[in-house]
Amino acid sequence: LQTTRLGNHLEDRVNKFLRRQNHPEAGEVFVRVVASSDKTVEVKPGMKSR
């Protein structure tokens, strides 16, 4: 599966936290994207003024 910038950031943070907390039994955490989609929305003029 693909790696993403967000996934890499989360992996680094979680793995560093586990090492700092001295949890050797935890192993290493991997984050992968299973599904993603780009959405485009249209904001109607009445909602923009709120």
C-alpha positions as a printed NumPy array, in Angstrom:
array([[  0.   ,   0.   ,   0.   ],
       [  1.024,   3.592,  -0.56 ],
       [  2.688,   5.802,   1.986],
       [  1.559,   9.387,   2.431],
       [  3.112,  12.427,   4.052],
       [  0.495,  12.349,   6.792],
       [  1.023,   8.616,   7.326],
       [  4.79 ,   9.081,   7.57 ],
       [  4.336,  11.911,  10.062],
       [  1.996,   9.814,  12.214],
       [  4.359,   6.826,  12.072],
       [  7.279,   8.982,  13.21 ],
       [  5.327,  10.569,  16.066],
       [  3.874,   7.303,  17.381],
       [  7.138,   5.353,  17.088],
       [  9.119,   8.122,  18.806],
       [  6.514,   8.275,  21.585],
       [  6.676,   4.509,  22.128],
       [ 10.483,   4.589,  22.261],
       [ 10.418,   7.498,  24.751],
       [  7.92 ,   5.646,  26.949],
       [ 10.23 ,   2.592,  26.849],
       [  7.771,   0.06 ,  25.379],
       [ 10.091,  -2.415,  23.602],
       [  7.294,  -4.984,  23.254],
       [  5.25 ,  -2.574,  21.118],
       [  7.335,  -3.021,  17.965],
       [  6.942,  -0.518,  15.154],
       [  3.752,   1.164,  13.915],
       [  2.973,   1.441,  10.193],
       [  0.271,   3.707,   8.733],
       [ -1.014,   3.079,   5.193],
       [ -3.826,   4.549,   3.141],
       [ -6.588,   2.064,   2.357],
       [ -8.859,   4.481,   0.503],
       [ -8.858,   8.158,  -0.294],
       [-10.947,  10.448,  -2.439],
       [-10.843,  14.048,  -3.514],
       [-14.103,  15.894,  -3.111],
       [-15.135,  19.179,  -4.633],
       [-18.04 ,  21.005,  -3.071],
       [-19.956,  24.031,  -4.186],
       [-20.773,  26.599,  -1.521],
       [-23.9  ,  28.547,  -2.3  ],
       [-23.811,  32.338,  -1.861],
       [-26.187,  32.247,   1.129],
       [-23.796,  30.   ,   3.06 ],
       [-20.743,  32.15 ,   2.277],
       [-22.277,  35.189,   3.991],
       [-22.808,  33.338,   7.308]])
